[in-house]
Amino acid sequence: MVLCVVVLHPQHLVCKDRLIMLICRRWLAFSLKGQCRSLSLSASRRIIMPAWVIDKYGDNNVLRFSKNVFLPIIHFPNEVIIKVHAAALNPIDISMRGGYGITTLALKRDFLDLSEKGKEFPLILGRDVSGEIMECGLAVNLFKPGDQVWAAIPPWKQGSLAEFVVVSANEVAHKPRSLEHVEAASIPYVAETAWSAIVNTGGLNKDNSAKKRQLTATTPMDSHESTSLGTSSNPCAPRLRAPIETNLLSLEALSVLILGGSGGVGTIAIQMLKAWGAHVTVTCSYDAKSLVRDLGADDVVDYTAEPPEKQLQSLPKFDLILDNIGGETEKWAPSLLKPWSGAKFVTLVTPFLNNADRLGAVDGMLQSGATLGCKMIKIRAVVEKVFTFAEVPKAFEKVEQGHARGKTVVTVAKHL
């Protein structure tokens, strides 16, 4: 019998259960070697990693770099560990840094809500990741160590601003070979959000965005022909030729308005809708007009020139409005929808998590309509600015300023 003695550093005592679990997992992987497919242990020779974390909610000052964050471990057989090459920030990271969704996300992490308050700390932010599979759970069949992948990480899980992150295999897809990690990291979360808003909630897809309408065309009679409805007794008299009805297939593209179209979700939504044949109108500032035009927008409204609601009133009504801004737009935008046609207004600035924080999870759900889940078409990655891993606070400041022209990406692996 071999006696294994583990000496815990004082700072690890509070997390000794996690350390023991990690040691047990490594022992199990070693003992199963040769009996099951081998597990990659290249990332498992140590138990800590560098990461950006927060220990409380607040402004940018709560961000802290640490070299002593515990390495993520596989808890379920369908999980994988990814070595992060690039991560991207989204507005939800700014909101979560400030405590957005505390109640709902805590309930998702622990459904019975038995966890002590603040157990999510240290919390790692970042919802987008592009990187390399390092280790797979025993039930993972579609991936293997070394695979290049991308993923959108659910907000209740630890994020991608770290050397490694663990996710479920069903949240991961193989990264397109045509995209570098920086480009790939800019797409998953906003693409998933755009797909959910446009397809799941808005009801649009590649088959109905260029809506087909059946028209009947009538060919008139010749002017010299008789207009008598009776049958003439003269066999040589011209007979009435009935009007000829012809069925024509007319293509009428659905009209979509994107409020705030130059950000991450907007740039993806434009490309999806244009690929499906929809007519797309976008609001943005003057300096973003060329960007959204290049992505395919048909009409562009510069909200800095004059109030956008005034400019949009002169355009035809819309079948779908996708609102990335919220606030005052929710008061006037619905009036731009086509009446009595099933047109929809979809906002991505939902009060759901705020209501849940204020009222509790159940009452919050009853008072809100959530609109936010990767099915992809050929999409151009729009990256506005790239930061190094040491510049994460600056990346947060960039996203917090708003007026995005694409995504903000952080490179991770090559700086560690």
C-alpha positions in Angstrom: 0.0 0.0 0.0 1.3 3.4 -0.9 0.5 6.3 1.4 0.0 9.6 -0.4 0.5 12.7 1.8 -0.7 16.0 0.5 0.6 19.2 2.2 -1.8 22.1 1.7 -0.6 25.6 1.5 -2.6 27.9 3.9 -4.2 29.8 1.0 -5.5 26.4 -0.4 -7.1 25.2 2.8 -10.5 26.8 2.0 -10.4 24.9 -1.3 -9.0 21.6 -0.2 -12.1 19.8 -1.4 -11.4 21.1 -4.9 -7.8 20.1 -4.7 -8.7 16.6 -3.5 -11.1 16.3 -6.4 -8.4 17.4 -8.9 -6.0 14.8 -7.5 -8.6 12.1 -7.6 -9.4 12.9 -11.2 -5.7 12.8 -12.2 -5.4 9.4 -10.4 -8.5 8.1 -12.2 -7.3 9.2 -15.6 -4.0 7.5 -14.9 -5.6 4.3 -13.7 -7.9 4.1 -16.7 -5.1 4.6 -19.1 -5.1 1.6 -21.5 -8.6 0.6 -20.5 -10.3 3.6 -22.2 -9.1 6.0 -24.8 -6.3 8.0 -23.4 -6.8 11.5 -21.9 -4.5 14.4 -22.6 -2.7 15.3 -19.5 -0.5 18.0 -21.0 -2.3 20.7 -19.1 -2.6 18.7 -15.9 0.9 18.8 -14.5 0.1 21.8 -12.4 -3.1 22.9 -10.6 -3.1 26.6 -11.1 -3.3 29.0 -14.1 -3.3 32.7 -14.8 -6.7 34.4 -15.2 -8.5 37.7 -14.9 -11.0 37.5 -12.1 -13.4 39.6 -10.0 -13.9 39.0 -6.2 -16.9 41.4 -6.0 -19.2 43.3 -8.3 -18.4 46.8 -9.3 -16.7 49.0 -11.9 -13.5 48.3 -13.8 -11.4 48.5 -10.6 -12.7 45.1 -9.4 -10.8 43.3 -12.2 -7.8 41.5 -10.8 -5.0 39.5 -12.5 -4.1 36.3 -10.7 -1.5 33.6 -11.4 -3.0 31.3 -8.8 -6.5 30.5 -10.1 -7.3 26.8 -9.9 -7.2 24.9 -13.2 -10.7 24.0 -14.3 -11.6 20.3 -14.0 -14.0 18.0 -15.8 -17.0 17.3 -13.6 -19.2 15.5 -16.2 -18.3 13.0 -18.9 -19.5 15.3 -21.7 -17.2 18.2 -20.9 -13.9 19.3 -22.5 -11.1 21.6 -21.4 -10.0 24.2 -23.9 -6.7 26.0 -24.0 -7.7 29.6 -24.7 -6.0 31.2 -27.7 -8.4 34.2 -28.0 -11.4 35.5 -26.1 -13.8 38.3 -26.9 -15.8 40.7 -24.8 -19.5 41.4 -25.1 -21.7 44.0 -23.4 -23.0 41.2 -21.1 -19.5 41.0 -19.6 -19.7 44.7 -18.6 -23.2 44.0 -17.1 -22.0 40.9 -15.2 -19.0 42.7 -13.8 -21.5 45.1 -12.2 -23.7 42.3 -10.8 -26.3 41.9 -13.6 -28.2 38.7 -13.2 -26.9 37.7 -9.7 -30.2 36.0 -8.7 -30.9 34.1 -11.9 -27.3 33.0 -12.6 -26.9 31.8 -9.0 -30.0 29.8 -9.4 -28.6 28.3 -12.6 -25.4 27.4 -10.9 -27.2 25.8 -8.0 -30.8 25.0 -8.7 -31.6 24.3 -5.1 -30.0 27.7 -4.2 -28.2 26.1 -1.3 -24.9 27.9 -2.1 -23.7 30.5 0.3 -23.7 34.0 -1.2 -20.7 35.0 -3.2 -19.6 31.4 -3.8 -19.2 32.3 -7.5 -16.1 34.3 -6.7 -13.4 34.5 -7.9 -15.5 34.9 -11.1 -13.9 34.8 -14.6 -15.7 36.8 -17.3 -15.6 36.3 -21.1 -18.3 34.5 -23.1 -16.4 33.9 -26.4 -13.5 31.5 -26.8 -11.4 30.1 -29.7 -8.7 27.6 -28.8 -7.5 24.0 -28.7 -9.0 21.0 -27.0 -6.7 19.8 -24.2 -8.7 17.1 -22.5 -12.0 15.3 -23.1 -14.5 13.6 -20.8 -15.1 9.9 -21.4 -18.4 10.5 -23.2 -17.0 13.0 -25.7 -16.9 11.4 -29.2 -16.8 14.3 -31.6 -13.7 16.0 -30.3 -10.2 14.9 -29.4 -7.1 16.7 -27.9 -5.6 19.0 -30.4 -8.8 19.9 -32.2 -9.1 23.6 -33.0 -12.5 24.8 -31.7 -14.7 27.8 -30.8 -17.5 28.2 -28.4 -20.0 30.5 -26.8 -19.9 30.0 -23.0 -23.2 30.3 -21.0 -23.1 33.2 -18.5 -23.5 31.0 -15.5 -20.2 29.3 -16.2 -16.6 30.5 -15.6 -15.4 32.5 -18.7 -12.7 32.6 -21.2 -10.4 35.3 -19.7 -8.1 32.6 -18.5 -5.5 30.1 -19.8 -8.0 27.3 -19.8 -11.8 26.9 -19.7 -14.1 23.9 -19.3 -17.4 23.7 -21.3 -19.9 21.1 -22.4 -19.1 19.4 -25.7 -22.5 20.5 -27.1 -21.4 24.1 -26.6 -18.4 23.6 -28.8 -17.9 23.4 -32.6 -14.8 22.9 -34.8 -13.3 26.3 -35.8 -13.5 27.0 -39.5 -10.0 26.6 -41.0 -10.3 29.9 -42.8 -10.5 31.9 -39.6 -7.6 32.7 -37.3 -8.3 32.4 -33.6 -8.7 36.2 -33.2 -11.4 36.3 -35.9 -13.1 33.1 -34.7 -13.3 34.4 -31.1 -15.3 37.4 -32.4 -18.2 35.4 -33.7 -19.8 32.7 -31.4 -21.7 34.6 -28.8 -23.1 37.4 -31.1 -23.9 34.8 -33.8 -25.8 32.7 -31.3 -27.6 35.9 -30.0 -28.5 37.0 -33.5 -29.7 33.6 -34.5 -31.9 33.4 -31.4 -33.4 36.8 -32.0 -34.0 36.6 -35.7 -34.9 32.9 -36.1 -36.3 31.7 -32.7 -38.0 34.9 -31.7 -38.4 36.8 -35.0 -39.5 33.8 -37.0 -37.3 34.6 -40.0 -35.1 32.0 -41.9 -33.6 31.4 -45.2 -36.9 30.1 -46.6 -39.2 33.0 -45.7 -37.0 36.1 -45.7 -37.5 36.5 -49.5 -41.3 36.1 -49.1 -43.2 34.7 -52.0 -46.5 36.3 -53.0 -49.0 34.8 -55.6 -50.4 37.4 -58.0 -53.0 37.0 -60.7 -52.5 38.9 -63.9 -55.4 39.3 -66.4 -54.8 39.7 -70.1 -57.4 42.1 -71.6 -59.6 41.4 -74.6 -58.7 42.9 -78.0 -60.5 46.1 -78.6 -62.1 45.0 -81.9 -63.7 41.9 -80.3 -67.4 41.8 -79.5 -68.4 42.6 -75.9 -71.7 40.8 -76.2 -72.2 38.1 -73.5 -74.6 36.1 -75.7 -73.8 33.7 -78.5 -74.2 35.2 -81.9 -76.4 33.5 -84.4 -73.9 34.5 -87.1 -71.2 31.8 -87.2 -68.8 34.3 -88.7 -69.2 36.8 -85.9 -66.3 37.0 -83.5 -66.8 35.2 -80.3 -66.1 36.7 -76.9 -62.6 35.8 -75.6 -62.6 35.5 -71.9 -59.9 37.4 -70.0 -56.9 35.2 -69.5 -55.7 34.8 -65.9 -52.0 34.0 -65.3 -50.4 33.1 -62.0 -47.2 35.0 -61.4 -44.8 34.5 -58.6 -43.6 37.8 -57.2 -40.7 38.0 -54.8 -41.1 40.5 -52.0 -38.2 40.7 -49.6 -39.2 41.0 -45.9 -38.1 44.3 -44.5 -36.0 44.3 -41.4 -34.8 47.3 -39.3 -31.7 46.9 -37.1 -31.4 49.6 -34.5 -27.7 49.9 -33.7 -26.3 47.8 -36.5 -22.5 48.4 -36.3 -21.9 46.4 -33.1 -21.2 42.7 -32.7 -24.8 41.4 -33.0 -25.7 43.9 -35.7 -22.9 43.1 -38.0 -23.7 39.4 -37.8 -27.4 40.0 -38.2 -26.9 42.1 -41.4 -25.0 39.3 -43.0 -27.4 36.6 -42.0 -30.5 38.5 -43.3 -28.9 39.6 -46.6 -27.7 36.0 -47.2 -31.4 35.0 -46.9 -32.7 37.8 -49.2 -34.2 40.2 -46.8 -34.2 44.0 -47.2 -32.2 45.5 -44.4 -32.3 49.0 -42.9 -29.7 49.9 -40.3 -29.3 52.8 -37.9 -25.7 53.8 -37.0 -23.5 56.8 -36.6 -21.9 58.6 -39.6 -18.5 57.0 -39.3 -20.0 53.4 -39.3 -22.0 53.9 -42.5 -19.3 52.5 -44.8 -18.9 49.4 -42.5 -22.6 48.4 -42.6 -22.8 49.2 -46.3 -19.9 46.8 -47.0 -21.8 44.1 -45.0 -24.8 44.5 -47.3 -27.2 47.0 -45.6 -29.7 48.4 -48.1 -30.6 51.6 -46.3 -28.5 53.3 -43.7 -29.9 55.9 -41.3 -27.3 58.2 -39.6 -28.7 58.9 -36.1 -26.3 61.7 -35.6 -27.8 63.8 -38.4 -31.3 64.0 -37.0 -33.5 61.9 -34.7 -33.7 58.4 -36.3 -37.5 58.1 -35.6 -38.1 61.1 -37.8 -36.0 59.7 -40.7 -37.5 56.3 -40.4 -41.0 57.6 -40.6 -40.5 58.3 -44.3 -39.6 54.7 -45.1 -42.0 51.8 -45.6 -43.1 49.9 -42.5 -41.0 46.9 -41.3 -41.8 43.2 -40.8 -39.2 42.8 -38.1 -37.3 45.3 -35.9 -34.2 44.1 -34.0 -33.3 46.6 -31.2 -29.8 46.5 -29.9 -30.1 49.8 -28.1 -33.2 49.8 -25.8 -34.3 52.7 -23.7 -36.2 55.4 -25.6 -36.2 53.3 -28.8 -38.8 51.0 -27.2 -41.3 53.9 -27.1 -41.3 54.8 -30.8 -39.9 51.8 -32.7 -42.9 49.6 -32.5 -44.9 52.2 -34.5 -42.7 51.4 -37.5 -44.0 47.9 -37.8 -46.4 46.8 -40.5 -49.9 46.8 -39.0 -52.0 43.6 -38.9 -49.3 41.5 -40.5 -47.7 39.6 -37.6 -44.7 41.9 -37.6 -42.4 41.6 -34.5 -40.3 43.9 -32.4 -37.4 42.0 -30.7 -35.3 43.8 -28.1 -31.9 42.4 -27.0 -31.9 44.8 -24.0 -34.3 42.7 -22.0 -35.1 43.6 -18.4 -35.4 39.9 -17.5 -32.3 39.5 -15.3 -32.7 42.9 -13.8 -36.3 42.1 -12.8 -35.1 38.7 -11.4 -32.5 40.5 -9.3 -35.1 42.9 -8.0 -38.1 40.7 -7.6 -36.7 37.2 -7.3 -36.4 34.6 -10.1 -40.1 33.6 -10.5 -41.7 37.0 -10.4 -39.0 38.4 -12.7 -39.8 35.8 -15.3 -43.4 36.6 -15.1 -42.7 40.3 -15.8 -40.3 40.0 -18.7 -40.0 38.5 -22.2 -36.5 37.2 -22.8 -35.4 37.3 -26.4 -31.9 35.8 -26.0 -28.8 30.7 -27.3 -24.4 28.0 -33.4 -25.9 27.6 -36.6 -23.8 29.5 -39.1 -23.8 30.7 -42.6 -20.7 32.1 -44.3 -20.0 35.1 -42.1 -17.3 37.8 -42.2 -15.7 38.4 -38.8 -15.7 42.0 -37.8 -13.0 42.8 -35.3 -12.6 46.4 -34.2 -9.7 46.2 -31.8 -7.4 43.5 -30.4 -5.8 43.7 -26.9 -3.2 41.6 -25.2 -4.0 39.5 -22.1 -2.2 42.1 -20.0 -4.6 44.8 -21.4 -7.9 43.2 -20.3 -9.0 46.3 -18.2 -8.4 48.5 -21.3 -10.5 46.0 -23.3 -13.4 46.4 -20.8 -13.1 50.2 -21.0 -13.4 50.0 -24.8 -16.5 47.9 -24.7 -18.0 50.1 -22.0 -17.7 53.2 -24.1 -20.2 51.8 -26.6 -20.4 52.9 -30.3 -18.8 49.6 -31.3 -17.7 48.9 -34.9 -17.4 45.2 -34.4 -15.9 43.1 -31.6 -13.2 43.6 -29.1 -10.9 40.6 -28.8 -8.2 39.6 -26.3 -5.3 37.3 -27.3 -4.4 34.9 -24.5 -2.2 31.9 -25.3 0.7 33.7 -27.0 1.1 36.1 -24.1 1.4 33.4 -21.4 
